Amino acid sequence: MQTIPVRKINDFCWEIPKERGMNVPGRIFASDHLIDHILNEDSLVQVRNVATLPGIVRYSLAMPDIHSGYGFPIGGVGATDIEKGGVISPGGIGYDINCGVRVMRTDLDKKDALARIETLVSGIYSTVPVGVGSEGAIHLTQNKLKEILKKGSRWAVEHGYGCEADLDATESNGCLPQADPDALSKRAIERGLNQSGTLGSGNHFVEIQVVEAIYDEKVANAFGLYADQVVVMLHTGSRGLGYQVCEDFINAMRNVPKKYGYDLPDRQLVCAPFNSPEGQKYFGAVCAAANYAWSNRQYLMALVRRVFETVYMKSWQQIGMNLIYDVAHNIAKIEKHTVDGVEKTLCVHRKGATRAFPAGHPEVPKKYRNVGQPVLVPGDMGTNSYIMVGTDKCMSESFGSMCHGAGRMLSRSEAKRRYTPDEVFKELHSKGIAIMAKGRSTVVEEASGAYKNIDEVIDAVVGAGLARKVARMRPIGVVKG
């Protein structure tokens, strides 16, 4: 492991000074306690390496949930100036393109859910396809799949899986218009045909949660949140299709840096100028995969709503199961940001990082524009999750980005060595959490001890001034692959 020089800027910000080969410094948002762990892993090397990307502006950024990934660290943010040769890099988006989170509110309270939690969990488990390689009820022709790749969430709504209000409560309205289905390989298309409407495995989940604390009454009211309320959180992405897109373009772009004269410190940082033919083709494929993920979450939400309708014998509208918001946290977006007093058009890579636009931003839905975009931050399956709201400082310091979760402390293989399925199930049951999972090994990989303390991560984000807490939730029911 390389030793990376780091200096403290303030209690929640650390800097890797700009050295030879770096175009900008690196910045890490973390507390004293969290930085101790970060200093002892290779993710800081990746922060430094990302700072060498052509066209990167201001900083190579890392959130407090940072851990090692492919090319970029998970929890990494990098913005490039596309009008001055800035690049797009698959390593800055990740394999699960548009992995993201959505949260539904309800009019149910804790007693309503606890009385029926086993029925709700078993109902979701039997209704939502889960696990590695799972297939959904939507079996598509290639033409229908291409419609999803172009339309995103709207395709699901048009086919009866939700309503127009769901689109308004989704980042980018659940669709990136630059999507190019023809940029996807035959294998990516094949993998997407039968996995639309599936949860998958790993850290993907459906959780029934209870709001334990409200920190900002005004914002909570705008989001429709209150204490002891039941909410449902859903976390998944673009499944095998997105994975294949990433793999295909990493392979296709192996020699592209050399073509454009880039000298990069890590071959995992393969990239192309955003405005080059290679960059445009990859971005078109990313947007298509992102749309697939949004349609997937929209459909899965409809399935969860049906379970609640069956259990409570009311329509989801009568239960008040409205979508609060849906955010992506593995994506590249074209956004305008002010850099050194000048507005620039940037390609903002957020890999394991969440968009957090503040009040007044034109991309925040009108119903939230006075308070800011909901920012959804899941913990692990046995700990708290948070709903936050971004700040003006977040725009100036991190391109409107913040953490996406707790962040791993242990690799999946190390978690398997330290914990047994019985231990993890016992711990969850002791906390009053009902759980059903397709694979016992998945539960071990996602054990609470494998992750950083979510409360510490959130406090670091708040301390850095990137966001404010709105509500804290705890899980009472979990469904995993």
Buried (B, 14 or more C-beta within 10 A) or exposed (E): EEEBEBEEBEEBBBBBEBEEEBBBBBBBBBBEEBBEBBBEBBBBBBBBBBBBBBBBBBBBBBBBBBBBBBBBBBBBBBBBBBEEBBBBBBBBBBBBBBBBBBBBBBBBBBEBBBEBBEBBBBBBBEBBBBBEEBBBEBEBEEEBBBBBBBBBBBBBBEBEBBBEEBBBBBBBBBBBEBBBBEBBBEBBBBBBBBBBBBBBBBBBBBBBBBBBBBBBEEBBEBBBBBEBBBBBBBBBBBBBBBBBBBBBBBEBBEEBBEEBEBEBBBEBBBBBBBBBEBBBBBBBBBBBBBBBBBBBBBBBBBBBBBBBBEBBEBEBEEBBBBBBBBBBBBBBBBBEBEBEEEEBBBBBBBBBBBBBBBBEBEBBBEEBBEBBBBBBBBBBBBBBBBBBBBBBEBBBBBBBBBBBBBBBBBEBEEBBEEBEBEBBBEBBEEEEBBBBBBBEBBBBBBBBBBBBBBBBBBBBBBBBBBBBBBBBBBBBBBBBB
